[in-house]
Amino acid sequence: MQDKLTLMIPGPTPVPETVLKSLGQHPIGHRSTEFQAIVSKTSEQLQWLHQTKHDVLTITGSGTAAMEAGIINTLSKGDKVLCGSNGKFGERWVKVAKAYEIDVEVIKANWGEALDPEAFRRALEADKNKQIQAVIITHSETSTGVLNDLETISQYVHAHGKAIIIADCVTSLGACNVPMDKWGLDVIASGSQKGYMMPPGLSFVALSQRAWELQKKSNLPKFYLDLNPYKKTAEKNSNPFTPAVNLYFALESALEIMQAEGLEAIYARHARHSKAAQTGMQAMGMPVFSAKGCGSPAITAVAPKNIDAEQLRKAVKEKYDILLAGGQDHLKGKVFRIGHLGFVNDRDILTAIAAIEATLYSLDLLESKMGAGVEAASVVLNEKN
């Protein structure tokens, strides 16, 4: 059957019907008072989501654009940074920093394991001459389904006294608690096609006062991603360039839905879905790839034994029109990933688990009793808080 595709990947994520309808409105002038009113409202909504008093700037671009903007607006050529790398996106920020001739010291962990906060503490405490200017962290490592301990690492960064912390929160914002001001985060970057429940096309970056002071000194080349014009025009509820007007309509609608649900309820839903997905897979004899205790609320990576993960993904897509994500780089064919981020409910989780279970059965690869995965996930979804 056509037009029945269900997205169970970490982005793009499913979009609510009311958000889709908002996209279909006739565009308005991006310098009009009507559009300025939308910018004003969404700016306040974004501050609510980020739990910050600082401006949250909107860029027409991907989450990578927001992260690159955060890096090049706060650092200068030759600056030394620590960059955590335990997956595809940690590796990406190392590449971005090196592209701008930033001196990068990489703190690594194996793919599937969380970054060790103590490794950052030791490196920061050893920096007696205060040469380290920033620490760059991926909060939710999308490639492996691992959530890094951003709060603790941020504490160690602030104890250093000079360095700032730049956080990729692309698949964590809107899925778990990321209180910018409380945790003392200096730069947060995110993207619209994740927890925001919108199509791709907008990215968001918020800077602390410390980060804005560094922005004045930064000498890295920038034009479209120079955040100073964004900040100046944001004060007038505008944008330095032509923004994706209709995506602002969607942003307003999506954030209204999120505010109606409430932050605590959003976080609890994502945590419940993560636990249900992990429990359901394990009940089928399918090991979770992330180390125990560090699974992301946005995505569950599964490492099936003696099964080609790509074959399974393809079969689930062909039989049930459910799209799962594959493994990246050396994990291709070894891992598949279940996205449970944004506009996802209990039914979606049960449907995905049932489809995986039924597909394994049809391929004569199911090691457990038929229905064990759905049963285990159902128990989790029906637990009383």
For each residue, the residues with C-beta under 8 A, 3 or more apart:
1: 4 321
2:
3:
4: 1 321
5: 321 322 323
6: 14 320 321 322 323 348 351 352
7: 12 13 14 323 339
8: 322 323 324 325 338 339 340 344 348 352
9: 12 13 323 324 325 337 339
10: 13 142 171 194 298 299 325 337 339 341
11: 142 170 171 191 193 194 200 339 341
12: 7 9 15 193 199 200
13: 7 9 10 193 194 195 197 339 341 342 343 344
14: 6 7 197 342 343 344 348
15: 12 19 20 197 198 199 250 343
16: 19 20 197 253 254 257 343
17: 20 21
18: 21 22 253 257
19: 15 16 22 23 197 198 250 253 254 257
20: 15 16 17 23 24 250
21: 17 18 24 253
22: 18 19 25 246 249 250 252 253
23: 19 20 199 246 247 249 250
24: 20 21 246
25: 22 246 249
26:
27: 245 246
28: 32 34 35 245
29: 32 34 35
30: 35 238 239 242 243 245
31: 35 238
32: 28 29 35 36
33: 36 37
34: 28 29 37 38
35: 28 29 30 31 32 38 39 245 248
36: 32 33 39 40 236 237 238
37: 33 34 40 41 237
38: 34 35 41 42 248 249 252
39: 35 36 42 43 58 234 237 238 239 248
40: 36 37 43 44 237
41: 37 38 44 45 252
42: 38 39 45 46 58 248 251 252 255
43: 39 40 46 47 55 56 234 237
44: 40 41 47 48
45: 41 42 48 49 251 252 255 256 258 259
46: 42 43 49 50 56 58 204 206 255
47: 43 44 50 51 52 53 54 55 56
48: 44 45 51 255 259
49: 45 46 56 173 174 255 258 263
50: 46 47 54 56 173 178 180 188 206
51: 47 48 178 179 180 181 182 263
52: 47 56 179 180 181 206
53: 47 181
54: 47 50 180 181 206 207 208 209
55: 43 47 206 207 231 234
56: 43 46 47 49 50 52 204 205 206
57: 204 205 206 207 227 230 231 234
58: 39 42 46 202 203 204 230 239 243 248 251
59: 65 66 69 202 203 204 205 225 230
60: 201 202 203 241 242 243 244 247
61: 64 65 66 201 202 203 225
62: 65 66 191 200 201 203
63: 66 67 168 170 189 190 191 194 203
64: 61 67 68 92 96 203
65: 59 61 62 68 69 203 225
66: 59 61 62 63 69 70 170 189 190 191 203 204 205
67: 63 64 70 71 93 96 166 168 170 189 205
68: 64 65 71 72 96 225
69: 59 65 66 72 73 189 205 222 225 227
70: 66 67 73 74 166 187 188 189 205 207 211
71: 67 68 74 75 93 96 97 100 102 134 136 166
72: 68 69 75 100 218 220 221 222 225
73: 69 70 207 211 214 215 218 220 222 225 226 227 228
74: 70 71 134 164 166 186 187 207 211 214 215 218
75: 71 72 79 81 97 100 102 133 134 214 218 220
76: 79 133 217 218 219 220
77: 100 101 102 219 220
78: 101 102 103
79: 75 76 102 103 133 134
80: 102 103 104 105 131 132 133
81: 75 97 102 103 104 105 132 133 134 135 136
82: 104 105 106 107 120 123 124 132 134 135 136 163
83: 90 93 94 97 104 105 106 107 135 136
84: 90 106 107 108 109 115 120 135 136 137 138 148 153
85: 90 91 93 94 106 107 108 109
86: 90 108 109 110 111 112 113 114 115 138 141 144 146 148
87: 90 91 111 138 141 142 143 144 146
88: 91 92 141 142 143 144 328 329
89: 92 93 138 141 142 143 168 170
90: 83 84 85 86 87 93 94 115 138 141
91: 85 87 88 94 95
92: 64 88 89 95 96
93: 67 71 83 85 89 90 96 97 136 138 168
94: 83 85 90 91 97 98 104 106
95: 91 92 98 99
96: 64 67 68 71 92 93 99 100
97: 71 75 81 83 93 94 100 102 104 136
98: 94 95 101 102 104
99: 95 96
100: 71 72 75 77 96 97 220 221
101: 77 78 98
102: 71 75 77 78 79 80 81 97 98
103: 78 79 80 81
104: 80 81 82 83 94 97 98
105: 80 81 82 83 123 132
106: 82 83 84 85 94
107: 82 83 84 85 115 116 119 120 123
108: 84 85 86
109: 84 85 86 113 114 115 116
110: 86 113
111: 86 87 143 144 330 331
112: 86 144 146 289 290 291 301 303
113: 86 109 110 146 290 291 294
114: 86 109 146 147 148 149 291 294
115: 84 86 90 107 109 119 120 137 148 149 153
116: 107 109 119 120
117: 120 121 149 152 153 156
118: 121 122
119: 107 115 116 122 123
120: 82 84 107 115 116 117 123 124 135 153 156 157
121: 117 118 124 125 156 159
122: 118 119 125 126
123: 82 105 107 119 120 126 127 132
124: 82 120 121 127 132 135 156 157 159 160 163
125: 121 122 160
126: 122 123
127: 123 124 130 131 132 160
128:
129:
130: 127 160 161 162 163
131: 80 127
132: 80 81 82 105 123 124 127 135 160 162 163
133: 75 76 79 80 81 162 163 164 214
134: 71 74 75 79 81 82 163 164 165 166 186
135: 81 82 83 84 120 124 132 153 157 163 164 165 166
136: 71 81 82 83 84 93 97 165 166 167 168
137: 84 115 148 150 153 165 166 167 168
138: 84 86 87 89 90 93 141 148 167 168
139: 147 148 150 167 168 169 171 172 178
140: 146 147 148 169 170 171 172 175 176 296 297 298 299
141: 86 87 88 89 90 138 144 145 146 147 148 296
142: 10 11 87 88 89 145 170 171 296 298 299
143: 87 88 89 111 301 327 328 329 331
144: 86 87 88 111 112 141 289 290 301 331 335
145: 141 142 288 289 290 295 296 298 299 300 301 337
146: 86 87 112 113 114 140 141 290 291 294 295 296 301
147: 114 139 140 141 172 176 294 295 296 297
148: 84 86 114 115 137 138 139 140 141 153 294
149: 114 115 117 152 153
150: 137 139 153 154 167 169 172 178 183 185
151: 154 155 183
152: 117 149 155 156
153: 84 115 117 120 135 137 148 149 150 156 157 165
154: 150 151 157 158 165 167 183 184 185
155: 151 152 158 159 184
156: 117 120 121 124 152 153 159 160
157: 120 124 135 153 154 160 163 164 165 184
158: 154 155 161 165 184
159: 121 124 155 156
160: 124 125 127 130 132 156 157 163
161: 130 158
162: 130 132 133
163: 82 124 130 132 133 134 135 157 160
164: 74 133 134 135 157 186 187 208 210 211 214
165: 134 135 136 137 153 154 157 158 184 185 186 187
166: 67 70 71 74 134 135 136 137 186 187 189
167: 136 137 138 139 150 154 178 185 187 188 189
168: 63 67 89 93 136 137 138 139 189
169: 139 140 150 172 173 178 188 189 190
170: 11 63 66 67 89 140 142 173 189 190 191 194
171: 10 11 139 140 142 175 194 195 296 298 299 341
172: 139 140 147 150 169 175 176 178 195 296 297 298
173: 49 50 169 170 178 188 190 194 195 204
174: 49 190 194 195 196 197 258 266 341 342
175: 140 171 172 194 195 266 267 270 296 297 298 341 342
176: 140 147 172 267 270 271 297 298
177: 263 267
178: 50 51 139 150 167 169 172 173 183 185 188
179: 51 52 182 183
180: 50 51 52 54 183 185 188 206 208
181: 51 52 53 54 184 185
182: 51 179
183: 150 151 154 178 179 180
184: 154 155 157 158 165 181 208
185: 150 154 165 167 178 180 181 188 208
186: 74 134 164 165 166 207 208 210 211
187: 70 74 164 165 166 167 205 206 207 208 211
188: 50 70 167 169 173 178 180 185 204 205 206
189: 63 66 67 69 70 166 167 168 169 170 203 204 205
190: 63 66 169 170 173 174 194 195 196 203 204 205
191: 11 62 63 66 170 194 196 200 202 203 204
192: 196 198 199 200 201 202 203 204 247 250 251
193: 11 12 13 196 198 199 200 201
194: 10 11 13 63 170 171 173 174 175 190 191 298 341 342
195: 13 171 172 173 174 175 190 266 298 341 342
196: 174 190 191 192 193 202 251 254 255 258 342
197: 13 14 15 16 19 174 254 257 258 342 343
198: 15 19 192 193 201 202 247 250 251 254
199: 12 15 23 192 193 247 250
200: 11 12 62 191 192 193
201: 60 61 62 192 193 198 244 247
202: 58 59 60 61 191 192 196 198 244 247 248 251
203: 58 59 60 61 62 63 64 65 66 189 190 191 192
204: 46 56 57 58 59 66 173 188 189 190 191 192
205: 56 57 59 66 67 69 70 187 188 189 190 227
206: 46 50 52 54 55 56 57 180 187 188
207: 54 55 57 70 73 74 186 187 211 212 215 227
208: 54 164 180 184 185 186 187 211 212
209: 54 212 213
210: 164 186 213 214
211: 70 73 74 164 186 187 207 208 214 215
212: 207 208 209 215 216 231
213: 209 210 216 217
214: 73 74 75 133 164 210 211 217 218
215: 73 74 207 211 212 218 227 228
216: 212 213
217: 76 213 214
218: 72 73 74 75 76 214 215 222
219: 76 77
220: 72 73 75 76 77 100
221: 72 100
222: 69 72 73 218 225 226
223: 226
224: 241
225: 59 61 65 68 69 72 73 222
226: 73 222 223 229 230
227: 57 69 73 205 207 215 230 231
228: 73 215 231 232
229: 226 232 233 240
230: 57 58 59 226 227 233 234 239 240
231: 55 57 212 227 228 234 235
232: 228 229 235 236 240
233: 229 230 236 238 239 240
234: 39 43 55 57 230 231 237 238 239
235: 231 232
236: 36 232 233
237: 36 37 39 40 43 234
238: 30 31 36 39 233 234
239: 30 39 58 230 233 234 242 243
240: 229 230 232 233
241: 60 224
242: 30 60 239
243: 30 58 60 239 247 248
244: 60 201 202 247 248
245: 27 28 30 35 248 249
246: 22 23 24 25 27 249 250
247: 23 60 192 198 199 201 202 243 244 250 251
248: 35 38 39 42 58 202 243 244 245 251 252
249: 22 23 25 38 245 246 252 253
250: 15 19 20 22 23 192 198 199 246 247 253 254
251: 42 45 58 192 196 198 202 247 248 254 255
252: 22 38 41 42 45 248 249 255 256
253: 16 18 19 21 22 249 250 256 257
254: 16 19 196 197 198 250 251 257 258
255: 42 45 46 48 49 196 251 252 258 259
256: 45 252 253 259 260
257: 16 18 19 197 253 254 260 261
258: 45 49 174 196 197 254 255 261 263 266
259: 45 48 255 256 262
260: 256 257
261: 257 258 265 266 269
262: 259 265 266
263: 49 51 177 258 266 267
264: 267 268
265: 261 262 268 269
266: 174 175 195 258 261 262 263 269 270
267: 175 176 177 263 264 270 271 297
268: 264 265 271 272 385
269: 261 265 266 272 273 345
270: 175 176 266 267 273 274 297 298 340 341
271: 176 267 268 274 275 297
272: 268 269 275 276 346 380 381 383
273: 269 270 276 277 297 340 344 346 349
274: 270 271 277 278 295 296 297 298 300 340
275: 271 272 278 279 380
276: 272 273 279 280 346 349 353 377 380 381
277: 273 274 280 281 300 338 340 349 352 353 377
278: 274 275 281 282 288 295 300
279: 275 276 282 283 376 377 379 380
280: 276 277 283 284 349 353 373 374 376 377 380
281: 277 278 284 286 287 288 300 302 338 353 356 373
282: 278 279 285 286 287 288 376
283: 279 280 368 372 373 375 376 377
284: 280 281 356 357 360 366 367 368 372 373
285: 282 305 367 368
286: 281 282 302 303 304 305 356
287: 281 282 302 303 304 305
288: 145 278 281 282 295 300 301 302 303
289: 112 144 145 301 302 303 331 335
290: 112 113 144 145 146 294 295 296 300 301
291: 112 113 114 146 294
292:
293:
294: 113 114 146 147 148 290 291
295: 145 146 147 274 278 288 290 300
296: 140 141 142 145 146 147 171 172 175 274 290 299 300
297: 140 147 172 175 176 267 270 271 273 274 340 341
298: 10 140 142 145 171 172 175 176 194 195 270 274 339 340 341
299: 10 140 142 145 171 296 325 337 338 339 340 341
300: 145 274 277 278 281 288 290 295 296 337 338 340
301: 112 143 144 145 146 288 289 290 327 335 336 337
302: 281 286 287 288 289 309 335 336 337 338
303: 112 286 287 288 289 309 334 335
304: 286 287 307 309 312 336
305: 285 286 287
306:
307: 304 311 312 360 365
308: 311 312 333
309: 302 303 304 312 313 326 327 333 334 335 336
310: 313 314 326 332 333 336
311: 307 308 314 315 363
312: 304 307 308 309 315 316 336 356 359 360 363 365
313: 309 310 316 317 324 325 326 336
314: 310 311 317 318
315: 311 312 318 319 359 362 363
316: 312 313 319 320 322 324 355 356 359
317: 313 314 320 321 322 323 324
318: 314 315
319: 315 316 355 358 359 362
320: 6 316 317 355 358 359
321: 1 4 5 6 317
322: 5 6 8 316 317 351 352 355
323: 5 6 7 8 9 317
324: 8 9 313 316 317 336 337 338 339 352 356
325: 8 9 10 299 313 336 337 338 339
326: 309 310 313 332 333 335 336 337
327: 143 301 309 330 331 332 333 334 335 336 337
328: 88 143 331 332
329: 88 143 332
330: 111 327 334
331: 111 143 144 289 327 328 334 335
332: 310 326 327 328 329 335
333: 308 309 310 326 327
334: 303 309 327 330 331
335: 144 289 301 302 303 309 326 327 331 332
336: 301 302 304 309 310 312 313 324 325 326 327
337: 9 10 145 299 300 301 302 324 325 326 327
338: 8 277 281 299 300 302 324 325 352 356
339: 7 8 9 10 11 13 298 299 324 325 344
340: 8 270 273 274 277 297 298 299 300 344 348 349
341: 10 11 13 171 174 175 194 195 270 297 298 299 344
342: 13 14 174 175 194 195 196 197
343: 13 14 15 16 197
344: 8 13 14 273 339 340 341 348 349
345: 269 348 349
346: 272 273 276 349 350 381
347: 350 351
348: 6 8 14 340 344 345 351 352
349: 273 276 277 280 340 344 345 346 352 353 377 381
350: 346 347 353 354 374 377 378 381
351: 6 322 347 348 354 355
352: 6 8 277 322 324 338 348 349 355 356
353: 276 277 280 281 349 350 356 357 373 374 377
354: 350 351 357 358 373 374
355: 316 319 320 322 351 352 358 359
356: 281 284 286 312 316 324 338 352 353 359 360 373
357: 284 353 354 360 361 366 370 371 372 373 374
358: 319 320 354 355 361 362
359: 312 315 316 319 320 355 356 362 363
360: 284 307 312 356 357 363 365 366
361: 357 358 364 365 366 370
362: 315 319 358 359
363: 311 312 315 359 360 366
364: 361
365: 307 312 360 361
366: 284 357 360 361 363 370
367: 284 285
368: 283 284 285 372 373
369: 372
370: 357 361 366
371: 357 374 375
372: 283 284 357 368 369 375 376
373: 280 281 283 284 353 354 356 357 368 376 377
374: 280 350 353 354 357 371 377 378
375: 283 371 372 378 379
376: 279 280 282 283 372 373 379 380
377: 276 277 279 280 283 349 350 353 373 374 380 381
378: 350 374 375 381 382
379: 279 375 376 382 383
380: 272 275 276 279 280 376 377 383
381: 272 276 346 349 350 377 378
382: 378 379
383: 272 379 380
384:
385: 268
